[in-house]
Amino acid sequence: MAVEQPTPAPVPVQGDQTRIHNIGYRSYDGPRLGRAYATRSLYSQSLRGAYGLGRSAKSKVLPMLLFVVMCVPAAIMIAVTVATKLKDLPVDYTRYAIFLQAVISLYIASQAPQAVSRDLRFKTVPLYFSRPIETADYVRAKYAALASALFVLTATPLLVLYVGALLAKLDFADQTTAFAQGLVSVTLLSLLFAGIGLVIASMTPRRGFGIAAVIAVMTISYGAVSTLQAIAYTQDATGSVPWIGLFSPVTLIDGLQTAFLGASSSFPGGVGPGHGEGAVYVLVVLGLIAACYGLLMRRYRKVGL
């Protein structure tokens, strides 16, 4: 008895499955905004990110908390000045940031890695450079954004002090001059700290390592310099105290404003640099800012390859 064999199913030809779908892709005919717009956008996004704006609620906690911590002492000082009818503020404008340098160091340690580490970790830097933006644009935008964020952090308390001093009817000319000197001081501080923080943070894609490294550099350098200055002062080597101050970012700003902005020095015994030594401080600060920019350019030229 013959058995009926099943008929094999026809094997489809590969070409029969090919389809062309019109999914609506069209060329872009709008305006090309170019490098300047891209750089401004990167600056704006980085500045907002430094305070957690446009990010999760958890990302806003630390920068906003540090901002409040910076401003609360200024408000308390104004309240004390008004209540006790003091003739001057308890703290000079130029001294305020030095007293709260630990808060500033913590802020730069937390936000410098946030500005650059994620781009390094997820390897998105070459994507930036595939657009009209160039290495110099990226570095300038990141540097300017973090320096601006630091300036907001350090200048806002000074503004609180200034407005409160005027409300307390302190001398307008004296307060305006001192306020301007304070703004110059925190501008230099912001540029210097932002550069150092970004250079350190750009060395590793790990945010935690970047935070620890920035804290270590800021804390250890200040502690070591302060200790050496105290030893030199107790050994009657007061002439070396200002020169030792060249080796820490905090004491650099302290010495510079002592020499040229009429600030009182926090060096042991109040032994601050004179105008001659202060000129060296200016050169070192400006040189460090330029060196940080140059190191960032070199680093991102390599990353963008």
Backbone as numpy.savetxt, mean C-alpha at the origin, in Angstrom:
# Nx Ny Nz CAx CAy CAz Cx Cy Cz
-33.11 -76.01 -40.61 -33.98 -74.81 -40.61 -33.09 -73.58 -40.61
-33.32 -72.71 -41.53 -32.48 -71.49 -41.64 -32.83 -70.49 -40.55
-31.79 -69.91 -39.95 -31.98 -68.89 -38.90 -31.76 -67.51 -39.50
-32.69 -66.65 -39.25 -32.60 -65.29 -39.83 -31.55 -64.49 -39.06
-30.57 -63.98 -39.77 -29.50 -63.18 -39.18 -29.96 -61.73 -39.03
-29.65 -61.10 -37.84 -30.05 -59.70 -37.68 -29.28 -58.80 -38.63
-29.95 -57.82 -39.12 -29.32 -56.87 -40.04 -28.52 -55.85 -39.25
-27.22 -55.74 -39.48 -26.42 -54.77 -38.71 -26.87 -53.34 -39.00
-26.83 -52.52 -37.92 -27.22 -51.11 -38.09 -26.19 -50.40 -38.93
-26.61 -49.51 -39.75 -25.65 -48.79 -40.59 -24.73 -47.91 -39.76
-23.47 -47.93 -40.04 -22.50 -47.09 -39.33 -22.52 -45.70 -39.94
-22.82 -44.70 -39.12 -22.90 -43.35 -39.69 -21.53 -42.86 -40.12
-21.53 -42.18 -41.18 -20.29 -41.57 -41.68 -20.00 -40.32 -40.85
-18.71 -40.15 -40.48 -18.35 -39.02 -39.62 -18.76 -37.69 -40.23
-18.67 -37.57 -41.49 -19.02 -36.31 -42.14 -20.49 -35.99 -42.04
-21.32 -37.03 -41.88 -22.76 -36.77 -41.79 -23.14 -36.07 -40.48
-22.28 -36.14 -39.43 -22.59 -35.53 -38.14 -22.13 -34.07 -38.05
-21.44 -33.61 -39.03 -20.92 -32.25 -39.00 -22.03 -31.25 -39.24
-22.13 -30.26 -38.38 -23.13 -29.22 -38.52 -22.45 -27.86 -38.35
-22.95 -26.90 -39.01 -22.48 -25.52 -38.85 -23.59 -24.73 -38.19
-23.29 -24.18 -37.01 -24.29 -23.44 -36.26 -23.93 -21.95 -36.27
-24.87 -21.14 -36.55 -24.68 -19.70 -36.49 -25.08 -19.24 -35.08
-24.07 -19.03 -34.23 -24.38 -18.63 -32.84 -24.25 -17.12 -32.63
-24.17 -16.40 -33.66 -24.31 -14.95 -33.55 -23.06 -14.18 -33.23
-21.86 -14.76 -33.34 -20.65 -13.98 -33.08 -20.50 -12.89 -34.13
-20.20 -11.71 -33.66 -20.01 -10.60 -34.58 -18.76 -9.83 -34.18
-18.20 -9.16 -35.09 -17.03 -8.35 -34.78 -17.45 -7.12 -33.98
-16.50 -6.60 -33.16 -16.77 -5.43 -32.32 -16.50 -4.17 -33.12
-17.54 -3.33 -33.20 -17.42 -2.09 -33.97 -17.40 -0.84 -33.09
-17.39 -1.05 -31.75 -17.45 0.09 -30.84 -16.10 0.76 -30.66
-16.05 1.75 -29.78 -14.79 2.49 -29.56 -13.76 1.63 -28.84
-12.51 1.78 -29.19 -11.39 1.15 -28.50 -10.83 2.14 -27.49
-10.99 1.85 -26.20 -10.64 2.83 -25.17 -9.14 2.87 -24.88
-8.42 1.81 -25.19 -6.97 1.87 -25.17 -6.33 1.68 -23.80
-5.00 1.92 -23.77 -4.19 1.66 -22.58 -4.57 2.52 -21.40
-4.81 3.80 -21.64 -5.09 4.71 -20.53 -6.33 4.28 -19.76
-7.36 3.91 -20.50 -8.60 3.46 -19.85 -8.37 2.16 -19.09
-7.63 1.24 -19.70 -7.36 -0.03 -19.03 -6.55 0.19 -17.76
-5.59 1.10 -17.80 -4.77 1.38 -16.62 -5.61 2.02 -15.52
-6.47 2.97 -15.90 -7.35 3.60 -14.90 -8.30 2.57 -14.28
-8.79 1.66 -15.09 -9.69 0.63 -14.57 -8.97 -0.29 -13.59
-7.73 -0.66 -13.93 -6.95 -1.50 -13.03 -6.64 -0.77 -11.73
-6.32 0.52 -11.83 -6.07 1.33 -10.63 -7.33 1.39 -9.75
-8.46 1.68 -10.35 -9.71 1.78 -9.60 -10.07 0.46 -8.93
-9.94 -0.63 -9.69 -10.28 -1.94 -9.14 -9.34 -2.31 -7.98
-8.05 -2.00 -8.12 -7.09 -2.32 -7.07 -7.31 -1.45 -5.83
-7.65 -0.19 -6.02 -7.93 0.70 -4.89 -9.16 0.24 -4.14
-10.21 -0.11 -4.85 -11.41 -0.62 -4.20 -11.12 -1.93 -3.46
-10.31 -2.77 -4.08 -9.97 -4.04 -3.44 -9.19 -3.88 -2.16
-8.41 -2.78 -2.04 -7.63 -2.54 -0.83 -8.50 -2.30 0.39
-9.77 -1.96 0.18 -10.72 -1.81 1.29 -11.87 -2.82 1.20
-11.69 -3.83 0.37 -12.68 -4.88 0.27 -13.92 -4.52 -0.50
-13.94 -3.39 -1.16 -15.12 -2.97 -1.91 -15.24 -3.81 -3.18
-16.44 -4.29 -3.46 -16.64 -5.16 -4.60 -16.25 -6.60 -4.33
-15.90 -6.91 -3.09 -15.54 -8.27 -2.71 -16.49 -8.76 -1.61
-16.23 -9.93 -1.07 -17.12 -10.50 -0.05 -17.06 -9.69 1.23
-18.06 -9.89 2.08 -18.12 -9.17 3.35 -16.92 -9.49 4.23
-16.44 -10.73 4.17 -15.28 -11.13 4.97 -14.04 -10.34 4.58
-13.94 -10.00 3.30 -12.76 -9.26 2.83 -12.77 -7.81 3.29
-13.93 -7.30 3.69 -14.02 -5.91 4.13 -13.68 -5.74 5.61
-13.71 -6.82 6.38 -13.63 -6.70 7.84 -12.31 -6.10 8.27
-11.18 -6.70 7.87 -9.88 -6.24 8.37 -9.53 -4.83 7.90
-9.61 -4.49 6.61 -9.24 -3.12 6.22 -10.14 -2.06 6.84
-11.42 -2.33 6.95 -12.32 -1.36 7.56 -12.07 -1.24 9.06
-11.76 -2.36 9.70 -11.44 -2.33 11.13 -10.18 -1.52 11.40
-9.16 -1.72 10.58 -7.93 -0.95 10.74 -8.15 0.53 10.45
-9.02 0.83 9.50 -9.35 2.23 9.22 -10.00 2.88 10.44
-10.91 2.16 11.07 -11.57 2.69 12.28 -10.55 2.87 13.40
-9.67 1.88 13.56 -8.65 1.96 14.61 -7.75 3.18 14.40
-7.48 3.52 13.15 -6.66 4.70 12.86 -7.38 5.99 13.22
-8.70 6.03 13.04 -9.45 7.27 13.21 -9.94 7.50 14.64
-10.19 6.43 15.38 -10.76 6.58 16.73 -9.85 7.40 17.65
-8.53 7.14 17.72 -7.70 7.98 18.60 -7.77 9.47 18.27
-7.86 9.80 16.98 -7.98 11.21 16.60 -9.26 11.81 17.14
-10.36 11.08 17.05 -11.63 11.58 17.58 -11.57 11.75 19.10
-10.90 10.82 19.77 -10.77 10.93 21.23 -9.93 12.14 21.61
-8.85 12.38 20.87 -8.00 13.54 21.15 -8.77 14.85 20.98
-9.62 14.91 19.96 -10.42 16.11 19.76 -11.40 16.28 20.91
-12.01 15.21 21.35 -12.95 15.30 22.46 -12.25 15.79 23.73
-11.04 15.29 23.98 -10.28 15.73 25.15 -9.90 17.20 25.02
-9.49 17.60 23.82 -9.10 18.99 23.59 -10.26 19.95 23.85
-11.43 19.59 23.35 -12.61 20.45 23.53 -13.05 20.46 24.98
-13.05 19.28 25.62 -13.56 19.18 27.00 -12.65 19.91 27.99
-11.36 19.82 27.79 -10.41 20.43 28.73 -9.94 21.81 28.28
-10.40 22.24 27.09 -10.05 23.55 26.56 -8.54 23.74 26.42
-7.90 22.73 25.86 -6.47 22.81 25.64 -6.16 23.85 24.56
-4.96 24.39 24.62 -4.52 25.38 23.65 -3.86 24.75 22.42
-3.62 23.45 22.47 -3.01 22.76 21.35 -3.42 21.30 21.39
-3.24 20.59 20.28 -3.59 19.18 20.21 -2.60 18.34 21.03
-3.06 17.22 21.62 -2.15 16.38 22.40 -1.02 15.77 21.57
-1.25 15.55 20.28 -0.25 14.94 19.40 -0.12 15.78 18.14
1.12 16.01 17.71 1.34 16.75 16.47 0.86 15.93 15.27
0.50 16.63 14.20 0.06 15.95 12.97 1.15 15.03 12.42
2.39 15.47 12.50 3.49 14.67 11.96 3.81 13.46 12.82
3.37 13.45 14.07 3.67 12.35 14.98 2.61 11.26 14.94
1.43 11.57 14.44 0.30 10.65 14.55 0.58 9.31 13.87
1.06 9.35 12.64 1.32 8.10 11.91 2.44 7.30 12.55
3.43 7.98 13.15 4.52 7.27 13.80 4.01 6.52 15.02
3.12 7.14 15.79 2.56 6.48 16.95 1.74 5.24 16.57
1.08 5.30 15.42 0.23 4.19 14.98 0.88 3.39 13.86
2.21 3.37 13.83 2.89 2.68 12.75 2.63 1.17 12.76
2.30 0.59 13.91 1.98 -0.84 13.96 0.71 -1.14 13.17
-0.28 -0.26 13.28 -1.53 -0.44 12.53 -1.27 -0.30 11.03
-0.45 0.68 10.67 -0.13 0.89 9.25 0.62 -0.31 8.70
1.56 -0.85 9.46 2.32 -2.02 9.01 1.41 -3.22 8.83
0.44 -3.40 9.73 -0.50 -4.51 9.60 -1.37 -4.33 8.36
-1.75 -3.10 8.08 -2.57 -2.85 6.88 -1.78 -3.17 5.61
-0.56 -2.70 5.53 0.22 -2.94 4.32 0.54 -4.43 4.18
0.73 -5.12 5.31 1.00 -6.55 5.26 -0.20 -7.34 4.76
-1.40 -6.87 5.06 -2.60 -7.60 4.64 -3.02 -7.24 3.22
-2.76 -6.03 2.77 -3.30 -5.59 1.48 -2.30 -5.65 0.33
-1.00 -5.59 0.60 -0.03 -5.71 -0.48 -0.12 -7.09 -1.15
-0.16 -8.19 -0.39 -0.34 -9.50 -1.06 -1.67 -9.60 -1.78
-2.72 -8.99 -1.24 -4.02 -9.03 -1.92 -3.94 -8.36 -3.28
-3.10 -7.33 -3.40 -3.01 -6.58 -4.65 -2.31 -7.36 -5.76
-1.35 -8.21 -5.39 -0.53 -8.85 -6.44 -0.48 -10.37 -6.36
-0.67 -10.95 -5.18 -0.44 -12.39 -5.03 -1.45 -13.22 -5.82
-2.70 -12.78 -5.87 -3.70 -13.58 -6.58 -3.41 -13.63 -8.08
-2.94 -12.51 -8.65 -2.58 -12.52 -10.07 -1.43 -13.47 -10.33
-0.49 -13.55 -9.39 0.64 -14.46 -9.56 0.20 -15.91 -9.34
-0.62 -16.13 -8.35 -1.02 -17.50 -8.02 -1.84 -18.13 -9.14
-2.78 -17.38 -9.69 -3.65 -17.91 -10.74 -3.12 -17.63 -12.15
-1.89 -17.08 -12.21 -1.20 -16.87 -13.50 -2.02 -16.04 -14.48
-2.61 -14.96 -13.96 -3.41 -14.08 -14.81 -2.63 -12.88 -15.32
-1.39 -12.71 -14.86 -0.60 -11.56 -15.29 -0.39 -11.56 -16.81
-0.03 -12.70 -17.45 0.10 -12.67 -18.91 -1.18 -12.28 -19.63
-2.33 -12.54 -19.02 -3.59 -12.15 -19.65 -3.73 -10.63 -19.70
-3.25 -9.95 -18.64 -3.26 -8.48 -18.67 -2.42 -7.97 -19.84
-1.25 -8.59 -20.02 -0.32 -8.10 -21.04 -0.71 -8.53 -22.45
-1.72 -9.40 -22.57 -2.21 -9.75 -23.90 -3.11 -8.66 -24.46
-3.50 -7.73 -23.61 -4.30 -6.58 -24.00 -3.38 -5.38 -24.24
-3.95 -4.21 -24.55 -3.07 -3.04 -24.79 -2.21 -2.66 -23.58
-2.61 -3.08 -22.37 -1.86 -2.70 -21.17 -0.46 -3.32 -21.22
0.53 -2.57 -20.74 1.91 -3.03 -20.73 2.42 -3.18 -19.31
3.63 -3.68 -19.18 4.19 -3.93 -17.85 4.22 -2.66 -17.00
4.68 -1.57 -17.58 4.75 -0.31 -16.84 3.37 0.15 -16.39
2.36 -0.05 -17.21 1.00 0.34 -16.84 0.52 -0.48 -15.64
0.77 -1.78 -15.67 0.35 -2.65 -14.58 1.03 -2.24 -13.27
2.34 -2.05 -13.33 3.09 -1.70 -12.12 2.64 -0.35 -11.58
2.49 0.64 -12.45 2.06 1.96 -12.00 0.68 1.92 -11.38
-0.23 1.17 -11.98 -1.60 1.09 -11.46 -1.62 0.44 -10.08
-0.90 -0.66 -9.92 -0.87 -1.35 -8.62 -0.18 -0.50 -7.55
0.94 0.11 -7.93 1.69 0.95 -6.98 0.85 2.15 -6.57
0.27 2.84 -7.54 -0.53 4.02 -7.22 -1.76 3.66 -6.40
-2.37 2.52 -6.67 -3.57 2.12 -5.93 -3.26 1.85 -4.47
-2.18 1.10 -4.21 -1.85 0.79 -2.82 -1.36 2.03 -2.08
-0.59 2.88 -2.76 -0.14 4.13 -2.13 -1.34 5.03 -1.82
-2.32 5.08 -2.73 -3.52 5.88 -2.49 -4.32 5.33 -1.31
-4.43 4.01 -1.23 -5.14 3.39 -0.11 -4.46 3.71 1.21
-3.13 3.66 1.23 -2.39 4.02 2.44 -2.55 5.49 2.78
-2.58 6.34 1.76 -2.76 7.76 2.01 -4.13 8.03 2.64
-5.16 7.36 2.14 -6.49 7.50 2.73 -6.46 7.05 4.19
-5.78 5.94 4.46 -5.70 5.41 5.82 -5.00 6.37 6.77
-3.95 7.03 6.31 -3.14 7.87 7.19 -3.55 9.34 7.18
-4.14 9.80 6.09 -4.51 11.22 6.01 -5.88 11.49 6.63
-6.78 10.52 6.61 -8.12 10.75 7.18 -8.07 11.12 8.66
-7.29 10.42 9.50 -7.20 10.86 10.90 -6.65 12.28 11.05
-5.72 12.66 10.18 -5.19 14.02 10.24 -6.29 15.03 9.90
-7.15 14.68 8.95 -8.27 15.55 8.62 -9.23 15.67 9.79
-9.46 14.57 10.50 -10.30 14.61 11.70 -9.70 15.54 12.75
-8.38 15.42 12.94 -7.71 16.31 13.89 -7.82 17.77 13.47
-7.64 18.03 12.18 -7.67 19.41 11.69 -9.05 20.03 11.85
-10.07 19.31 11.42 -11.43 19.83 11.55 -11.79 20.03 13.02
-11.42 19.07 13.85 -11.71 19.20 15.28 -10.97 20.36 15.91
-9.71 20.58 15.48 -8.95 21.71 16.02 -9.59 23.04 15.66
-10.10 23.15 14.44 -10.77 24.39 14.05 -12.08 24.57 14.81
-12.79 23.48 15.05 -14.02 23.57 15.84 -13.72 23.95 17.28
-12.55 23.53 17.76 -12.13 23.90 19.12 -11.54 25.30 19.18
-11.54 25.99 18.04 -11.09 27.38 17.93 -9.60 27.54 18.25
-8.81 26.55 17.83 -7.36 26.72 17.92 -6.89 27.61 16.78
-5.66 28.07 16.87 -5.16 29.03 15.91 -5.21 28.46 14.49
-5.86 29.17 13.57 -6.08 28.67 12.22 -4.77 28.53 11.46
-3.91 29.54 11.50 -2.66 29.51 10.74 -1.75 28.38 11.21
-1.60 28.25 12.53 -0.74 27.20 13.07 -1.25 25.82 12.69
-2.57 25.63 12.82 -3.14 24.31 12.53 -3.05 23.98 11.04
-3.24 24.98 10.20 -3.17 24.73 8.75 -1.75 24.37 8.33
-0.76 25.08 8.87 0.63 24.78 8.56 1.00 23.38 9.04
0.62 23.05 10.27 0.94 21.73 10.82 0.22 20.62 10.05
-1.01 20.88 9.63 -1.78 19.90 8.85 -1.10 19.64 7.51
-0.64 20.70 6.85 0.06 20.55 5.57 1.34 19.74 5.74
2.08 20.01 6.82 3.29 19.23 7.09 2.96 17.76 7.32
1.88 17.51 8.02 1.46 16.13 8.24 1.10 15.42 6.95
0.45 16.12 6.02 0.09 15.52 4.73 1.34 15.17 3.92
2.35 16.04 3.95 3.61 15.74 3.25 4.24 14.48 3.84
4.22 14.38 5.17 4.82 13.23 5.83 4.12 11.93 5.45
2.77 11.91 5.50 2.06 10.66 5.21 2.10 10.33 3.71
2.29 11.35 2.87 2.46 11.07 1.43 3.74 10.29 1.19
4.84 10.73 1.78 6.10 10.01 1.65 6.01 8.63 2.28
5.38 8.56 3.44 5.20 7.26 4.10 4.41 6.30 3.22
3.34 6.79 2.60 2.50 5.93 1.76 3.27 5.40 0.56
4.06 6.27 -0.09 4.84 5.84 -1.24 5.90 4.81 -0.85
6.58 5.06 0.27 7.65 4.17 0.71 7.10 2.81 1.15
6.09 2.82 2.01 5.53 1.58 2.53 4.86 0.76 1.43
4.17 1.43 0.51 3.51 0.71 -0.58 4.55 0.03 -1.46
5.63 0.71 -1.78 6.67 0.11 -2.60 7.30 -1.09 -1.94
7.66 -0.96 -0.67 8.29 -2.08 0.04 7.32 -3.26 0.13
6.06 -2.98 0.47 5.08 -4.06 0.59 4.86 -4.79 -0.71
4.76 -4.05 -1.82 4.53 -4.69 -3.12 5.73 -5.51 -3.57
6.93 -5.02 -3.35 8.12 -5.77 -3.75 8.18 -7.10 -3.00
7.94 -7.05 -1.71 7.99 -8.29 -0.92 6.87 -9.24 -1.34
5.66 -8.72 -1.49 4.51 -9.57 -1.82 4.64 -10.17 -3.22
5.31 -9.47 -4.14 5.43 -9.97 -5.51 6.42 -11.11 -5.63
7.16 -11.40 -4.56 8.13 -12.48 -4.61 7.50 -13.86 -4.43
6.25 -13.92 -3.98 5.61 -15.21 -3.75 4.15 -15.15 -4.16
3.63 -16.23 -4.76 2.20 -16.25 -5.08 1.34 -16.63 -3.88
1.94 -17.03 -2.78 1.21 -17.42 -1.58 0.94 -16.20 -0.71
-0.33 -15.89 -0.52 -0.68 -14.69 0.22 -0.19 -14.76 1.66
-0.32 -15.93 2.28 0.12 -16.08 3.67 1.60 -15.81 3.84
2.41 -16.32 2.90 3.85 -16.05 2.97 4.14 -14.56 2.80
3.39 -13.93 1.90 3.59 -12.50 1.68 3.27 -11.68 2.92
2.16 -12.02 3.59 1.78 -11.30 4.81 2.87 -11.45 5.87
3.32 -12.69 6.09 4.35 -12.93 7.10 5.65 -12.19 6.77
6.02 -12.18 5.49 7.28 -11.53 5.10 7.22 -10.02 5.30
6.09 -9.40 4.94 5.97 -7.95 5.12 6.00 -7.58 6.60
5.26 -8.33 7.42 5.26 -8.06 8.86 6.67 -8.21 9.43
7.38 -9.25 8.99 8.73 -9.49 9.49 9.67 -8.33 9.13
9.61 -7.89 7.89 10.50 -6.81 7.46 10.20 -5.52 8.24
8.93 -5.17 8.34 8.56 -3.93 9.02 8.88 -3.99 10.52
8.54 -5.11 11.14 8.69 -5.22 12.59 10.14 -5.41 13.00
10.82 -6.34 12.34 12.20 -6.64 12.74 13.12 -5.45 12.48
12.94 -4.79 11.34 13.81 -3.65 11.04 13.62 -2.53 12.06
12.36 -2.24 12.40 12.10 -1.18 13.37 12.63 -1.55 14.75
12.39 -2.80 15.17 12.88 -3.23 16.47 14.39 -3.22 16.56
15.05 -3.69 15.51 16.51 -3.73 15.52 17.10 -2.32 15.54
16.56 -1.44 14.72 17.07 -0.07 14.66 16.83 0.66 15.98
15.66 0.51 16.54 15.36 1.16 17.83 16.29 0.66 18.93
16.57 -0.64 18.94 17.47 -1.20 19.94 18.88 -0.66 19.78
19.38 -0.65 18.54 20.73 -0.14 18.30 20.83 1.35 18.64
19.77 2.11 18.35 19.79 3.53 18.70 19.84 3.72 20.22
19.06 2.90 20.94 19.07 3.00 22.40 20.44 2.65 22.97
21.08 1.62 22.41 22.42 1.24 22.88 23.42 2.36 22.59
23.34 2.93 21.39 24.26 4.01 21.03 24.06 5.22 21.94
22.82 5.51 22.27 22.56 6.66 23.14 23.09 6.44 24.54
22.90 5.23 25.07 23.38 4.96 26.43 24.91 4.90 26.49
25.55 4.64 25.36 27.01 4.61 25.31 27.60 5.96 24.92
26.74 7.00 24.94 27.15 8.37 24.62 27.62 8.53 23.18
27.21 7.61 22.31 27.53 7.75 20.89 26.32 8.36 20.18
25.94 9.56 20.64 24.72 10.20 20.12 24.85 10.58 18.65
26.06 10.77 18.17 26.24 11.14 16.77 25.83 10.04 15.81
25.86 8.81 16.27 25.51 7.69 15.39 24.02 7.38 15.39
23.28 7.96 16.34 21.84 7.66 16.45 21.09 8.01 15.16
21.28 9.22 14.60 20.55 9.52 13.36 20.94 8.62 12.19
22.20 8.21 12.11 22.63 7.37 10.98 22.05 5.97 11.08
21.88 5.47 12.28 21.26 4.15 12.45 19.82 4.17 11.96
19.18 5.32 12.08 17.78 5.44 11.65 17.56 5.27 10.16
18.65 5.20 9.39 18.50 5.03 7.94 18.08 3.61 7.55
18.08 2.67 8.50 17.90 1.26 8.16 16.53 0.70 8.52
15.55 1.56 8.70 14.18 1.11 8.93 13.22 2.07 8.25
12.18 1.57 7.59 11.23 2.48 6.92 10.58 3.48 7.88
10.23 3.02 9.07 9.56 3.92 10.03 10.49 5.02 10.49
11.72 4.66 10.86 12.66 5.67 11.34 13.14 6.58 10.21
13.10 6.09 8.98 13.42 6.96 7.84 12.44 8.12 7.76
11.16 7.81 7.83 10.14 8.86 7.78 10.24 9.75 9.01
10.48 9.15 10.16 10.61 9.92 11.40 11.77 10.91 11.29
12.92 10.45 10.83 14.07 11.35 10.71 13.87 12.43 9.67
13.25 12.08 8.55 13.03 13.07 7.49 12.13 14.20 7.97
11.03 13.85 8.64 10.11 14.90 9.08 10.68 15.68 10.26
11.58 15.07 11.02 12.25 15.81 12.09 13.17 16.87 11.50
13.86 16.53 10.41 14.83 17.44 9.81 14.16 18.58 9.06
13.03 18.32 8.38 12.50 19.32 7.46 11.05 19.74 7.71
10.32 19.01 8.54 8.91 19.34 8.74 8.60 19.80 10.16
9.63 20.08 10.92 9.43 20.62 12.25 8.86 19.65 13.25
9.00 18.36 13.02 8.46 17.35 13.93 9.44 17.08 15.06
8.90 16.64 16.19 9.76 16.20 17.29 10.16 14.76 17.02
11.40 14.42 17.36 11.93 13.10 17.04 11.57 12.09 18.11
11.33 10.84 17.67 11.10 9.75 18.61 12.37 8.95 18.85
13.50 9.42 18.30 14.77 8.76 18.56 15.14 8.93 20.04
15.95 8.04 20.59 16.33 8.16 22.01 16.92 9.52 22.33
16.39 10.14 23.39 16.84 11.46 23.78 16.43 12.57 22.85
15.54 12.27 21.89 15.12 13.27 20.92 16.22 13.69 19.98
17.24 12.82 19.80 18.38 13.14 18.95 18.01 12.82 17.50
17.44 13.80 16.82 17.06 13.61 15.43 18.10 14.15 14.49
17.98 13.85 13.22 18.96 14.36 12.24 18.81 15.85 12.00
19.95 16.52 11.74 19.92 17.91 11.33 19.66 18.02 9.85
19.81 19.22 9.31 19.53 19.42 7.88 20.50 18.66 6.99
21.77 18.60 7.38 22.74 17.86 6.58 22.42 16.38 6.55
22.17 15.80 7.72 21.79 14.39 7.78 20.41 14.17 7.16
19.54 15.18 7.31 18.21 15.06 6.73 18.25 14.97 5.21
19.22 15.64 4.58 19.35 15.53 3.13 19.65 14.10 2.72
20.44 13.40 3.53 20.70 11.98 3.26 19.42 11.17 3.40
18.63 11.50 4.40 17.34 10.82 4.59 16.45 10.99 3.35
16.40 12.21 2.83 15.59 12.46 1.64 16.08 11.62 0.47
17.40 11.59 0.26 17.95 10.82 -0.85 17.66 9.33 -0.68
17.76 8.84 0.55 17.51 7.41 0.78 16.04 7.08 0.55
15.13 7.93 1.03 13.70 7.67 0.84 13.34 7.68 -0.64
13.78 8.72 -1.35 13.48 8.79 -2.78 14.15 7.65 -3.55
15.37 7.29 -3.14 16.06 6.18 -3.79 15.34 4.86 -3.57
14.83 4.64 -2.36 14.10 3.41 -2.09 12.80 3.34 -2.89
12.11 4.47 -3.00 10.88 4.48 -3.79 11.18 4.14 -5.25
12.23 4.76 -5.80 12.61 4.47 -7.20 13.08 3.03 -7.34
13.81 2.52 -6.35 14.30 1.14 -6.41 13.14 0.15 -6.36
12.14 0.42 -5.53 10.97 -0.46 -5.45 10.25 -0.51 -6.79
10.09 0.64 -7.42 9.45 0.68 -8.73 10.25 -0.11 -9.76
11.57 0.07 -9.74 12.42 -0.66 -10.67 12.38 -2.17 -10.46
12.37 -2.59 -9.19 12.31 -4.03 -8.90 10.98 -4.62 -9.34
9.90 -3.87 -9.16 8.60 -4.35 -9.61 8.55 -4.48 -11.14
9.13 -3.50 -11.83 9.18 -3.59 -13.29 9.96 -4.82 -13.73
11.09 -5.07 -13.11 11.91 -6.22 -13.47 11.18 -7.52 -13.17
10.50 -7.58 -12.04 9.79 -8.78 -11.67 8.67 -9.11 -12.65
7.90 -8.10 -13.05 6.75 -8.38 -13.90 7.11 -8.52 -15.37
8.28 -8.04 -15.74 8.75 -8.36 -17.10 9.03 -9.86 -17.22
9.58 -10.44 -16.14 9.83 -11.87 -16.14 8.53 -12.66 -16.08
7.60 -12.22 -15.23 6.33 -12.95 -15.07 5.53 -12.92 -16.34
5.59 -11.80 -17.08 4.76 -11.65 -18.26 5.28 -12.37 -19.49
6.46 -12.97 -19.39 7.01 -13.68 -20.55 6.22 -14.95 -20.87
